[in-house]
Amino acid sequence: MALSRLAASYGVATSYSPSPGRTLPASDTAVVAALAALGVDASTPDATRAALAAREAHLAERLLPPTVVAWTDTPLSAAAPLAGLPRGTWVRVELEGGGSIEWRTPLSRGERVGGWETPPRSGGTAERKAAPPPDAGQSPAERKAAPPPDAGPGETEPQPRAEPPTGIHKILVRSPEGKTAEAHLIAAPRRVKTPAHRGHGFLVQLYSLLSRHSWGMGDLGDLAELAAWSGHALDAGFIQVNPLHAAVPSPPGSPGGDPSPYRPSSRRFPDPVHLRIEAVPEFAHLTGEARDRVEALRRDADRLREGVLHEGELIDRDAVWALKREALELLHEVPLGPGRRAAYSAFLAEQGPALEDHATWYALAESYGPDWNSWPAPLRDPSSPATARARRELMDRVDFHCRLAWLTDTQLAAAQRTAREAGMDIGLVHDLAVGVHPGGADAWAQRRHFAARMTVGAPPDAFNARGQDWGLPPWRPDRLAESGYAPYRALVRGLLRHAGALRIDHVMGLFRLWWVPEGREPTEGTYVHYDAEAMLAVLALEAHRADALVIGEDLGTVEPGVRETLREHGVLGTSVLWFERDWAGTGRPLPAAHWRADCVATATTHDLPPTAARLTGEHVRLRHDLGLLTRPLAEERSAAAADVREWLGLLSRLGMLPGGMGCEEDEIRAVHRFLLATPARMLGIWLPDTVGDRRPQNLPGTWDQYPNWRLPIADATGRPVTLEDLAASPRLHALMAVFRQAGARTGEKGDTARTAPPGAHPV
């Protein structure tokens, strides 16, 4: 009982529900380990009782939690922690932009608290009483929070009725008994904005999108080109890309690093591997041997690209980076002009210590390897004297990596600017991965915010009886709250610098994450809860400042109430056609009119089979060949075929398959006609679907068995296609005609029909 109470007070679950109506206990080992990662000793019954007593005493005495959330549509004093303060408490809110708000919580008439008395009203006007003498032993913070000497505690002062201004503020309080407290205040709009117009756009893994100018994988130049073309020619309103976070560099001589964009070194800064080298202004000023060397590197890059496009080779991120890095080293020797130098200096000042830490990690990794846990002990601490000394000694390398971050930021800005100039309402949609590599830059620079010896995963469910361990260290909810969610705020703000929207992978992680103790199986984990209100407030605040949307990837098992809470705050969900069934009723495909409106509706994602593979059943054969099926091949094939027949039958009855079943291209167009018939605010088109690609970009449950994150976009025959091929593809234009004609029926760009009978206007 004591362990359960202690765990609950820290948000650590002692049980979980893998399915409705079924509850399983979490192991005591997992609970004790999670508490230990939060700095709480529950290793013995005596230690547990002592920790519980200390925790309950702390909570009973605490005036405020470390972070308070206030919504800007509600009076400031109504925020729950402030409304619950003792009567007669003075409150001062120091505003982010300067100025302050002060008030005192009311006393009941005639009530005496700590020697202070609320006087009876006389003619409706409160009498002013003298304040008690100030405490000579007060600290500066206490004196700052104390009531002013000319304002008596017995005075009946009005509570602030105005909504608080948006921002990150500071609260100082002093109770009548003289207790003081400070807290962070996040004041945010309750809702994120929603799309102004209904629109469609592409979903793409950037590395897979090669053009005739790519250095062996897609880059930010290709992204800008895709945005310009699809915005102008196809009325696309957005492009959603995979996480562009900075990757973990591969050790010299290694067979290759982890190509997954969802296990980065840092989520705070983008990966310079996405740079278009020729678009760096200093490229034009290369001369002599440096120019000759870069031209040789370009020829090597041409061979990489041709190998992928024409010789069946996989995308090799490490090989691409080796070439780009050498070119960037040469560009780093070109002096910046006055304007460029001023812009770079402004970027350094804006990014501050976070960028310096980031660049320092990469500079140290060049000497000591890409896992800081194996570095010399003094260098494992980013704030140690040894690290400061190494930073000075490696100043040129630190500057190099800072410069890379700046160059990448400028090309991201250019891509978003190009998208908006092409008429896109949203433009780029960036993706936020669930976590970071345990040996990478963020885990080093922000290590006090990460839970030691824990990783994030998922509990056993109907699809994976062994659970999952993603190998990502989780953030500590207590340390986030103590900092006013500073690391999370900076992360979201950075990703929204050059974006019209942010997609959050596994958005359920804002509410809770499955923590797995290091060295244990995923089955031996437990859920740890986060302050979802604070996490959502940060999202809403930063999205408001960036005038951006927020999309949550909420596929799979979702805790009851989570989708409803996200919807209340304006966070769009993700709906994939094949999963949208009437699960609470008939189990049949969910009628288009019954789909939720607050979502991005799509036919597939990077973790699922392309639509062509699902229609033909090729995805079943692929999983069988890799030993991933849990049932006999014939049984899996039968179930998959029945699923497809049921959906195609519905599409046919609705008049969306005018030519009947049997033609794959017609069927893919019909699937997208159905998406258009839903009320979904955003419609996502998986770019490989436009040319009939069969191969998923990622096959969960595999590592070396399948080339995850290394495949170029290909056509129905498996032939890789370039961006130029896509723009000229009759198959792509036939699919996009579905969206053009739907838009023409409404007479408004990007606002397709929602309720018109789909069969009335076959495309």
C-alpha positions in Angstrom: 0.0 0.0 0.0 2.8 2.5 0.9 4.6 1.8 -2.4 1.3 2.4 -4.4 0.7 5.7 -2.6 4.3 6.8 -3.0 4.3 5.9 -6.7 1.0 7.6 -7.3 2.3 10.8 -5.8 5.1 10.9 -8.4 2.9 9.8 -11.3 4.3 6.3 -11.5 1.6 3.7 -12.4 1.3 0.4 -10.5 -1.0 -1.1 -13.1 -2.1 -0.6 -16.7 -4.9 -1.6 -19.1 -3.7 -3.2 -22.3 -7.3 -3.4 -23.5 -10.7 -2.2 -22.3 -11.9 -4.0 -19.2 -8.5 -5.7 -18.6 -6.1 -4.4 -16.0 -2.6 -5.8 -15.2 -0.3 -5.0 -12.4 3.1 -3.4 -13.1 6.0 -5.2 -11.5 7.3 -3.8 -8.2 10.7 -3.9 -9.8 9.7 -1.5 -12.5 7.9 0.8 -10.0 10.9 0.9 -7.7 13.3 1.5 -10.6 11.1 4.3 -12.0 11.0 5.9 -8.5 14.8 5.6 -8.3 15.2 7.4 -11.6 13.2 10.2 -10.1 15.5 10.3 -7.1 13.2 8.4 -4.7 14.5 5.5 -2.6 11.8 2.7 -2.4 14.3 -0.1 -2.3 13.0 -1.5 1.1 9.8 -1.2 3.1 11.4 1.2 5.6 12.8 3.4 2.8 9.4 3.4 1.1 7.6 4.5 4.3 10.2 7.2 5.0 10.0 8.5 1.4 6.1 8.5 1.6 6.1 10.4 4.8 8.5 13.0 3.4 6.5 13.3 0.2 3.2 13.8 1.9 4.6 16.3 4.3 6.1 18.2 1.4 2.9 18.2 -0.6 0.9 19.3 2.4 3.2 22.3 3.1 3.7 23.3 -0.5 2.0 26.5 -1.5 2.5 26.1 -5.2 3.7 23.4 -7.6 6.8 24.2 -9.5 4.9 25.2 -12.7 1.4 26.7 -12.8 -0.7 26.8 -16.0 -3.2 29.6 -16.7 -5.3 29.7 -19.8 -5.7 33.1 -21.4 -9.5 32.8 -21.7 -9.9 32.5 -17.9 -9.1 35.1 -15.2 -5.6 34.6 -13.8 -6.8 34.1 -10.2 -8.9 31.2 -11.4 -5.9 29.0 -12.2 -6.4 26.0 -9.8 -3.1 26.3 -7.8 -3.7 30.0 -7.3 -7.4 29.7 -6.4 -6.4 27.1 -3.8 -4.0 29.3 -1.9 -4.7 30.1 1.7 -7.0 33.0 2.4 -5.1 36.3 2.7 -2.1 35.2 0.6 -0.4 37.9 -1.4 0.3 37.0 -5.0 2.6 38.8 -7.4 3.0 37.8 -11.0 6.1 39.2 -12.7 5.3 39.3 -16.4 7.7 38.0 -19.1 7.6 41.3 -21.0 7.9 43.5 -17.9 5.4 44.8 -15.4 3.5 42.8 -12.8 0.1 41.9 -11.5 -0.6 41.8 -7.7 -3.5 40.7 -5.6 -4.4 39.1 -2.3 -6.7 36.1 -2.0 -9.8 37.2 -0.1 -10.7 36.5 3.6 -14.1 35.8 4.8 -15.6 38.9 6.5 -14.5 39.2 10.0 -12.1 36.2 9.7 -8.8 36.5 11.6 -5.7 34.7 10.0 -2.3 35.0 11.6 -3.3 38.1 13.5 -4.8 39.8 10.4 -8.5 40.6 10.3 -10.9 41.2 7.4 -13.0 44.2 8.5 -16.7 44.4 7.9 -17.7 46.4 4.9 -19.1 49.9 5.5 -21.3 51.3 2.8 -19.8 48.8 0.4 -16.3 50.2 0.7 -13.5 48.3 2.4 -11.5 50.1 5.1 -7.7 50.2 4.7 -5.8 48.8 7.6 -2.1 49.1 8.4 0.1 46.2 7.3 1.8 44.1 9.9 5.4 45.2 10.4 7.8 43.6 7.8 9.9 40.7 8.9 13.5 41.8 9.3 14.7 38.2 8.6 13.0 38.0 5.2 15.1 37.0 2.2 15.1 39.4 -0.8 12.6 37.0 -2.6 10.4 37.0 0.5 10.4 40.7 0.7 9.6 40.9 -3.0 6.6 38.7 -2.5 5.4 40.4 0.7 2.5 42.8 0.6 3.5 46.5 0.2 3.6 48.4 3.5 0.7 50.6 2.7 -1.7 47.7 1.8 -3.2 46.1 4.8 -3.9 42.3 4.8 -7.3 43.0 6.1 -8.2 45.0 3.0 -10.7 43.3 0.8 -9.1 43.7 -2.6 -10.6 42.6 -5.9 -9.3 39.6 -7.6 -7.8 40.1 -11.1 -10.5 39.6 -13.6 -8.4 40.1 -16.7 -7.0 37.2 -18.6 -3.2 36.9 -18.3 -1.0 37.9 -21.2 0.5 34.9 -23.0 4.0 34.1 -22.0 6.2 32.5 -19.4 5.9 34.5 -16.2 7.0 34.1 -12.6 4.8 33.9 -9.5 5.8 35.0 -6.0 3.4 34.3 -3.1 3.5 34.9 0.7 0.9 33.5 3.0 -0.4 35.2 6.1 1.8 33.0 8.2 4.9 34.3 6.3 5.5 31.2 4.1 6.7 32.0 0.6 7.0 30.2 -2.7 8.0 30.9 -6.3 6.7 29.1 -9.4 6.8 29.4 -13.2 3.6 30.4 -14.8 2.8 29.3 -18.4 0.0 31.5 -19.7 -1.2 30.1 -23.0 -4.3 30.1 -25.3 -6.5 27.2 -24.6 -6.6 26.1 -28.2 -4.2 25.9 -31.1 -5.4 27.4 -34.2 -7.0 25.1 -36.8 -6.6 25.3 -40.6 -8.2 28.3 -42.2 -9.1 26.2 -45.3 -9.5 22.5 -45.9 -6.5 21.4 -47.9 -4.3 18.6 -49.2 -0.6 18.1 -49.2 2.1 15.5 -49.5 3.7 13.3 -46.9 7.3 12.4 -47.7 10.6 11.1 -46.2 13.0 13.7 -47.5 16.0 11.4 -47.9 13.9 9.3 -50.3 13.2 12.2 -52.7 16.2 12.5 -55.0 16.5 15.0 -57.9 19.1 15.3 -60.6 21.0 17.6 -58.2 20.9 15.5 -55.1 24.1 14.2 -53.5 22.8 10.6 -53.1 19.8 11.5 -51.0 17.1 14.1 -50.9 18.0 17.5 -49.5 16.6 20.9 -48.6 17.0 22.1 -52.1 14.8 19.2 -53.2 12.3 20.1 -50.5 12.1 23.7 -51.7 11.7 22.5 -55.3 8.9 20.1 -54.3 7.2 22.9 -52.4 7.3 25.3 -55.3 6.0 22.7 -57.8 3.3 21.2 -55.7 2.1 24.6 -54.4 1.9 26.2 -57.8 0.9 23.3 -60.0 -1.1 21.0 -57.7 -2.7 23.5 -55.2 -1.0 21.6 -52.3 -1.3 23.4 -49.0 1.5 21.6 -47.1 4.4 19.1 -47.2 4.9 16.9 -44.2 8.5 15.6 -43.8 10.2 13.1 -41.6 12.2 14.4 -38.6 15.1 16.4 -39.8 16.8 16.2 -36.4 20.6 16.0 -36.1 21.9 12.4 -36.4 24.4 10.5 -34.4 27.7 10.5 -36.4 29.0 7.0 -37.3 32.3 6.1 -35.7 35.2 6.1 -38.1 35.6 2.7 -39.9 32.2 1.5 -38.7 29.9 -0.4 -41.1 27.3 2.4 -40.8 25.2 4.2 -38.2 21.5 4.1 -37.4 19.7 5.7 -40.4 16.4 6.1 -38.5 15.3 9.8 -38.3 13.4 8.8 -35.1 16.5 8.1 -33.0 18.5 11.3 -33.4 21.4 12.7 -31.5 19.6 16.0 -31.0 16.0 17.2 -31.6 17.0 20.8 -31.0 19.0 21.4 -34.2 18.6 20.1 -37.7 20.9 17.7 -39.5 23.4 19.4 -41.9 23.3 16.2 -44.1 20.2 17.8 -45.6 22.2 20.9 -46.9 22.3 21.6 -50.6 26.0 22.4 -50.9 25.7 24.5 -54.0 23.1 26.7 -52.3 25.6 27.8 -49.6 26.6 31.4 -50.7 30.2 30.7 -50.0 30.2 28.0 -52.6 30.4 30.7 -55.3 33.6 32.1 -53.8 35.6 28.8 -53.8 38.8 29.1 -55.8 41.9 27.2 -56.7 42.5 23.8 -55.2 39.4 24.1 -52.9 37.2 24.6 -55.9 38.8 21.6 -57.7 38.3 19.4 -54.7 34.7 20.3 -54.3 34.1 19.6 -58.0 35.7 16.1 -57.4 33.4 15.6 -54.4 30.4 16.5 -56.6 31.4 13.9 -59.2 31.6 11.3 -56.3 28.1 12.4 -55.3 26.9 12.0 -58.8 28.0 8.4 -58.7 26.2 7.9 -55.4 23.0 9.3 -56.9 23.3 7.2 -60.0 23.9 4.1 -58.0 20.7 4.6 -56.1 18.6 5.6 -59.2 20.0 3.1 -61.7 21.9 0.4 -60.1 19.7 -0.7 -57.2 21.9 0.6 -54.5 20.5 1.8 -51.2 20.6 5.3 -49.9 23.8 5.6 -47.9 23.4 8.5 -45.5 27.0 8.0 -44.1 28.6 8.1 -47.5 26.6 11.2 -48.5 27.6 12.9 -45.2 31.3 12.0 -45.7 31.3 13.9 -49.1 29.2 16.8 -47.8 31.3 17.2 -44.7 34.5 17.5 -46.6 32.9 20.1 -48.9 31.6 22.0 -45.9 35.1 22.0 -44.3 36.4 23.7 -47.4 33.5 26.2 -47.4 34.2 26.9 -43.7 37.6 28.4 -44.9 35.9 31.0 -47.1 35.6 34.2 -45.2 32.0 35.4 -44.6 31.1 38.8 -46.0 30.0 41.6 -43.6 26.3 40.9 -44.0 26.8 37.1 -43.7 29.0 37.6 -40.6 26.4 39.8 -39.0 23.6 37.2 -39.7 25.7 34.4 -38.3 26.5 36.5 -35.2 22.8 37.2 -34.7 22.1 33.4 -35.0 24.7 32.6 -32.4 23.3 35.2 -30.0 19.8 34.0 -30.5 20.6 30.3 -29.9 23.0 31.0 -27.0 24.4 28.2 -24.8 22.1 25.5 -26.3 23.9 25.8 -29.6 27.3 26.0 -28.0 26.6 22.8 -26.0 25.3 21.1 -29.2 28.4 22.1 -31.2 30.7 21.1 -28.3 29.3 17.6 -28.2 30.0 17.2 -31.9 33.5 18.5 -31.6 34.2 16.2 -28.7 32.6 13.2 -30.6 35.3 13.7 -33.3 37.9 12.8 -30.7 36.2 10.5 -28.3 33.4 8.8 -30.3 29.6 9.3 -30.7 28.6 8.0 -27.2 29.4 10.4 -24.4 29.0 7.6 -21.8 32.3 6.2 -23.0 34.2 9.6 -22.8 36.7 10.4 -20.1 34.7 11.0 -16.9 35.3 14.7 -16.6 34.0 15.3 -20.1 30.7 13.5 -19.4 29.6 16.6 -17.5 28.8 19.5 -19.9 29.4 22.0 -17.1 32.7 20.6 -15.8 35.9 22.7 -15.9 37.4 20.0 -18.1 34.6 20.4 -20.6 35.0 24.2 -20.6 38.7 23.8 -21.2 38.1 21.3 -24.1 35.6 23.8 -25.6 38.3 26.5 -25.6 40.9 24.2 -27.1 38.4 23.0 -29.8 37.1 26.5 -30.6 37.5 26.1 -34.3 35.7 22.8 -34.4 32.9 24.2 -32.2 32.6 27.1 -34.6 32.4 24.7 -37.5 29.5 22.8 -36.0 27.7 26.1 -35.0 28.2 27.2 -38.6 26.6 24.0 -39.9 23.5 24.6 -37.7 23.2 28.1 -39.1 23.5 27.1 -42.7 20.9 24.4 -42.2 18.6 26.8 -40.5 18.9 29.3 -43.4 18.0 26.6 -46.0 15.1 25.5 -43.9 13.9 29.1 -43.8 14.3 29.3 -47.6 12.2 26.1 -48.1 9.4 27.4 -45.9 9.5 30.8 -47.7 9.3 29.1 -51.0 6.3 27.0 -49.9 4.4 30.1 -48.8 5.3 32.0 -51.9 3.9 29.1 -53.9 0.6 29.7 -52.3 0.7 27.1 -49.5 -1.5 28.0 -46.5 0.7 25.9 -44.1 3.9 25.1 -45.9 6.3 22.7 -44.1 5.1 20.4 -41.4 8.0 19.3 -39.3 8.0 16.0 -37.3 9.0 15.7 -33.6 10.5 12.3 -32.7 9.6 10.7 -29.4 13.1 10.9 -28.0 16.8 11.0 -28.6 19.7 8.6 -28.7 21.1 7.9 -25.1 24.6 8.6 -26.2 23.9 11.7 -28.3 24.1 15.5 -27.9 20.8 16.2 -26.2 21.2 13.4 -23.6 24.7 14.9 -22.8 23.8 18.6 -22.7 20.5 18.1 -20.9 21.3 15.0 -18.9 19.8 16.2 -15.6 16.4 16.3 -17.4 16.6 12.7 -18.5 15.9 9.7 -16.4 19.0 7.6 -15.8 19.0 3.9 -16.6 15.5 4.0 -18.2 14.3 3.8 -21.8 11.0 4.4 -23.5 8.9 1.7 -25.1 5.5 0.2 -25.2 3.8 -2.5 -23.1 2.7 -5.9 -24.5 -0.5 -5.6 -26.6 -2.5 -7.6 -29.2 0.1 -6.9 -31.9 3.3 -7.4 -29.9 3.2 -9.8 -27.0 6.8 -9.0 -25.9 6.3 -5.2 -25.8 8.7 -2.7 -27.3 11.9 -1.0 -26.1 12.8 2.0 -28.3 16.1 2.7 -26.6 15.3 6.3 -25.9 15.8 7.9 -22.5 12.7 9.6 -21.1 12.5 13.1 -19.8 12.0 13.4 -16.0 8.6 15.0 -15.4 9.8 16.5 -12.1 12.8 18.2 -13.6 10.7 19.5 -16.5 8.3 21.1 -14.0 11.1 22.6 -11.9 12.5 24.3 -15.0 9.2 25.7 -16.2 9.5 23.2 -19.0 12.4 25.2 -20.5 13.9 22.3 -22.5 10.6 21.4 -24.0 9.7 25.0 -24.7 13.0 25.6 -26.5 12.6 22.4 -28.5 9.1 23.2 -29.8 10.1 26.8 -30.5 13.1 25.7 -32.5 11.1 23.3 -34.6 8.4 25.9 -35.4 11.0 28.5 -36.5 10.4 27.6 -40.2 7.2 25.6 -40.2 3.5 26.1 -40.6 2.7 23.0 -38.4 4.4 20.5 -36.2 3.5 16.8 -36.1 4.2 15.1 -32.8 5.1 11.4 -33.1 3.4 9.3 -30.5 1.5 12.3 -29.1 0.2 10.1 -26.2 3.7 10.7 -24.7 2.5 14.1 -23.6 0.4 12.3 -21.1 2.4 9.2 -20.2 5.3 7.0 -21.4 6.2 3.4 -20.8 9.5 3.4 -18.9 11.6 0.2 -19.1 14.4 -0.3 -16.6 17.8 -0.7 -18.3 18.6 -4.4 -18.9 15.0 -5.5 -18.4 12.5 -6.8 -20.9 9.7 -4.3 -22.1 7.2 -6.5 -20.3 8.9 -5.3 -17.0 8.1 -1.7 -17.5 5.5 0.7 -16.2 3.8 4.0 -17.2 5.0 7.3 -15.8 2.7 10.2 -16.2 3.6 13.8 -17.3 1.7 17.0 -16.6 -0.3 16.9 -19.8 -1.9 20.3 -19.0 1.6 21.9 -18.9 2.8 20.0 -21.9 -0.2 21.1 -23.9 0.1 24.7 -22.6 3.7 24.8 -23.9 2.5 23.5 -27.3 -0.3 26.0 -27.5 1.9 28.9 -26.4 4.7 28.2 -28.9 2.2 27.4 -31.7 0.5 30.7 -31.0 3.7 32.6 -31.2 4.6 30.9 -34.5 1.1 31.1 -35.9 1.3 27.3 -36.5 -0.9 24.2 -36.3 -0.2 21.1 -34.2 -0.8 17.5 -35.4 -0.7 14.5 -33.1 0.1 11.0 -34.3 -2.5 9.2 -32.2 -2.6 5.8 -33.9 -2.7 2.6 -31.9 -3.7 2.1 -28.3 -4.7 5.4 -26.7 -5.5 6.0 -23.1 -9.2 6.9 -22.6 -9.8 10.7 -22.7 -6.6 11.5 -24.5 -8.1 12.1 -27.9 -10.9 14.2 -26.4 -8.4 16.3 -24.5 -6.3 16.9 -27.6 -9.3 17.9 -29.6 -10.4 20.4 -26.8 -7.0 22.1 -27.3 -7.1 22.1 -31.1 -4.5 19.4 -31.7 -5.4 17.6 -34.8 -5.3 13.8 -34.8 -4.2 11.3 -37.5 -6.7 9.0 -39.2 -5.5 6.2 -41.6 -8.2 4.8 -43.8 -7.6 1.1 -43.2 -7.9 1.5 -39.4 -11.1 3.6 -39.5 -13.9 1.1 -38.7 -16.9 1.1 -36.4 -15.1 -0.7 -33.7 -17.8 -0.1 -31.1 -20.5 -1.4 -33.4 -20.5 -3.4 -36.6 -16.8 -3.5 -37.1 -17.3 -2.4 -40.7 -15.6 0.4 -42.5 -16.5 3.7 -40.9 -18.8 5.8 -43.2 -17.0 9.0 -44.4 -19.5 11.3 -42.7 -18.6 9.7 -39.3 -14.9 10.4 -39.5 -13.6 13.1 -37.1 -13.0 16.5 -38.7 -10.1 17.5 -36.5 -7.5 15.2 -38.2 -5.1 14.6 -41.0 -6.7 11.9 -43.0 -4.5 9.7 -45.2 -4.3 6.3 -46.8 -1.0 5.2 -45.2 2.2 6.4 -43.4 5.9 5.7 -43.4 5.4 2.8 -41.0 2.7 1.1 -43.0 2.5 -0.6 -46.4 2.0 1.8 -49.4 -1.5 1.6 -50.7 -0.6 -0.4 -53.8 1.0 -3.1 -51.7 -2.0 -3.3 -49.4 -4.4 -3.5 -52.4 -2.3 -6.3 -54.0 -1.5 -8.1 -50.8 2.3 -7.8 -51.4 2.8 -6.5 -47.8 1.7 -9.9 -46.4 4.3 -11.8 -48.6 7.0 -9.3 -47.4 6.3 -9.9 -43.8 6.1 -13.7 -44.4 9.5 -13.7 -46.1 11.0 -11.8 -43.1 9.4 -14.2 -40.5 7.1 -11.5 -39.0 3.8 -13.2 -39.3 2.0 -14.5 -36.3 -0.4 -16.7 -38.3 0.1 -19.0 -41.3 0.6 -17.2 -44.6 -2.7 -18.4 -46.1 -4.6 -17.2 -43.1 -2.9 -13.8 -43.2 -3.5 -13.5 -46.9 -7.2 -14.3 -46.5 -7.7 -11.8 -43.8 -5.9 -9.0 -45.7 -7.8 -9.8 -48.9 -11.1 -9.7 -47.0 -10.2 -6.3 -45.5 -9.4 -4.9 -48.9 -12.5 -6.4 -50.5 -14.7 -4.9 -47.9 -13.3 -1.4 -48.4 -13.4 -1.7 -52.2 -16.9 -2.9 -52.1 -17.9 0.2 -50.1 -16.1 2.5 -52.5 -17.8 0.8 -55.5 -21.3 1.2 -53.9 -20.6 4.8 -53.3 -19.8 5.3 -57.0 -16.1 6.0 -56.4 -15.0 3.1 -58.6 -16.8 3.9 -61.8 -14.6 1.4 -63.7 -15.2 -1.4 -61.2 -12.5 -3.3 -59.3 -9.4 -4.8 -60.8 -7.4 -1.7 -61.8 -4.9 -0.8 -59.1 -4.6 2.9 -60.2 -8.4 3.3 -60.2 -8.6 1.8 -56.7 -5.9 4.1 -55.3 -7.8 7.1 -56.8 -11.0 5.7 -55.2 -9.3 5.5 -51.8 -8.5 9.2 -52.1 -12.0 10.1 -53.3 -13.2 8.5 -50.0 -10.8 10.6 -48.0 -12.2 13.7 -49.8 -15.7 12.7 -48.7 -14.7 12.8 -45.0 -14.9 16.0 -43.0 -11.1 15.8 -42.3 -9.5 19.3 -42.2 -6.3 18.1 -43.8 -5.8 15.4 -46.4 -2.3 13.8 -46.6 -1.1 12.1 -49.8 1.8 9.6 -49.3 4.0 10.8 -52.1 5.2 7.2 -53.1 1.5 6.3 -53.6 1.3 8.8 -56.5 3.5 6.5 -58.6 2.5 3.1 -57.2 5.5 2.4 -54.9 5.2 -1.0 -53.2 7.9 -0.8 -50.5 7.3 0.6 -47.1 10.0 3.1 -45.9 10.1 1.4 -42.5 9.0 -2.1 -41.5 8.6 -2.1 -37.7 10.0 -5.2 -36.0 13.0 -5.3 -38.4 16.6 -4.1 -38.3 19.1 -5.6 -40.7 16.5 -7.8 -42.3 15.0 -4.9 -44.2 16.5 -1.6 -45.6 14.5 0.7 -43.3 15.0 4.4 -44.0 17.3 3.7 -47.1 14.9 3.4 -50.0 14.2 6.0 -52.7 10.7 6.6 -54.0 10.0 4.1 -56.8 7.3 3.3 -59.3 5.1 0.2 -59.5 8.0 -1.8 -61.1 10.4 -0.9 -58.4 12.3 1.6 -60.6 13.5 4.6 -58.5 12.0 7.9 -59.7 13.4 11.4 -59.3 11.6 14.6 -58.4 11.7 15.5 -62.1 10.1 12.1 -62.9 7.3 12.7 -60.4 6.5 16.1 -61.9 6.1 14.5 -65.3 4.3 11.3 -64.1 0.9 10.8 -65.8 -0.1 8.5 -62.9 0.6 11.2 -60.4 -1.4 13.8 -62.3 -4.3 11.4 -62.7 -4.4 11.0 -59.0 -4.1 14.7 -58.3 -7.0 15.3 -60.7 -9.2 13.8 -58.0 -8.3 16.8 -55.8 -8.5 19.4 -58.5 -11.9 18.3 -59.6 -13.1 18.2 -56.0 -11.8 21.7 -55.5 -13.5 22.8 -58.7 -16.9 21.5 -57.4 -16.7 23.9 -54.4 -15.2 26.8 -56.3 -12.6 27.4 -53.7 -8.9 26.4 -53.7 -8.1 23.9 -51.0 -11.7 23.7 -49.6 -12.9 20.4 -51.0 -16.5 19.1 -50.8 -17.4 17.4 -47.5 -21.0 16.4 -47.8 -21.8 16.1 -51.5 -22.8 12.5 -52.4 -19.4 11.1 -53.6 -21.0 9.1 -56.4 -22.6 12.1 -58.0 -19.2 13.4 -59.2 -17.0 10.5 -60.2 -13.5 11.4 -61.2 
